[in-house]
């Protein structure tokens, strides 16, 4: 929370999505898994330039990856892949089922809107806040086998330039 509170207004700029993701994984993953970062990203597809604040993006990605590592079953695989330009999906089998919703504790009168996931952890709520400030989106879904899919959609740098 302290790191989150220090982040100011977004200062968007074109940045490499894969470079940011690689930096986050090298920072978050244990030493024994660092080689995985280099090997795995050969298969993720072409790089994309997104229009984001670098600190905001790194904070959001770290929180998504840390959530996956914390909530996944022991030795469960955390899958990170691309589903098109500016879209990253993090999937993992969740230990112990769904997370209890925080929204009733934060705002007892809050009502969920369509597409809101009631079981989003605080880390993902903070990540969502930053991504939305930068024009991105984050969605969380569970499948029947309690596999969580966190889909991150980021604004493309080319689209931002065209709209200016």
Secondary structure as UniProt FT lines:
FT   HELIX           2..6
FT   STRAND          13..16
FT   HELIX           17..28
FT   HELIX           31..33
FT   HELIX           34..40
FT   TURN            41..42
FT   STRAND          49..52
FT   HELIX           54..71
FT   TURN            74..75
FT   STRAND          78..82
FT   TURN            85..86
FT   STRAND          87..94
FT   TURN            95..96
FT   HELIX           103..106
FT   TURN            108..109
FT   TURN            114..115
FT   TURN            118..119
FT   HELIX           122..133
FT   TURN            134..135
FT   STRAND          137..142
FT   TURN            144..145
FT   STRAND          147..153
FT   HELIX           157..163
//
